[in-house]
Amino acid sequence: MRKRDLERRMRKLAKEYGVSVRSTEGGNHTKWHAGSEAMPVPRHSEVNERTAKGILEDWESILAEVAKEQEEQ
């Protein structure tokens, strides 16, 4: 999967959950932040499909947790 497609899906998920996100550049990864949680994304133009699937699953669970925390406040 192309990195930009993965990032597009990550932004779309964040929008669906109503969570604001930001990203920072690290050594070999871009870190996507939602609340106090961070998800590292490899900085390659192509990301392995299984890796991308795992990132999206983890990202969605992070977003669900952050959205729940925001509702409680």
N, C-alpha and C positions, 0 to 999 in steps of 0.2 A: 504494500500500500504506500502511496506517496505520502510524504510527511505532511504536506499541506492538506491532503484529504483527511488525514488523521486529526490534524488541528481543527479543521472545519467541523468535523464530527464532535470534537471535544467542546468547541464553542456552542454548537447547537444543543448539546446536552445541558450545558450550563444555563443556556437561555431557557430551556424547557423547565429546569428546576428553579429558575429565578435567582440564580447565584452569580454574583459578580466574581470574575476571575482576573488574574494578572499572571504574566510570565516573566521569568528572569533567566538570563543566560548563565550557565555554569561551564565547567570544563568541557565535557563531552555530551552534556544533556541540557535541554531547556526544561526548567522547572515551572510547572503550571500550579498556581496557588489558588485555593478556594478556602476561605476562612483561615484556620491555622494549619490546614493540611496542604501537602505538596505532592505532586505526581511528576516524576522525572520522565522525559520523553527524549529518546536518542536523537541526536542532531545529524541524522543521515537523510539524504534525499529519499531513500527507500527504506521503509520499516517492514520487517518480516510480518507476514499476515498473522501468525500466532501471537507474536509480540504485540501487534496493534490491537488484536482482540482482547488480550489480557489487560492492556493499558485502558481500553475503553470500559471494560468491566470494573476495574478498580476505580476508575475515574467516576463512573456512575455511582458506585457505593459511597465515594467521598462526597459527591454532590448531594446525595440523599441525606447523608449525615449532617452536612452543613445546612441544608434547607430545613431539616428538622430542628436544628439548633436555633436558626433564625426565627422559626415560627414560635418557639418557646419564649423568645425574648419579647 
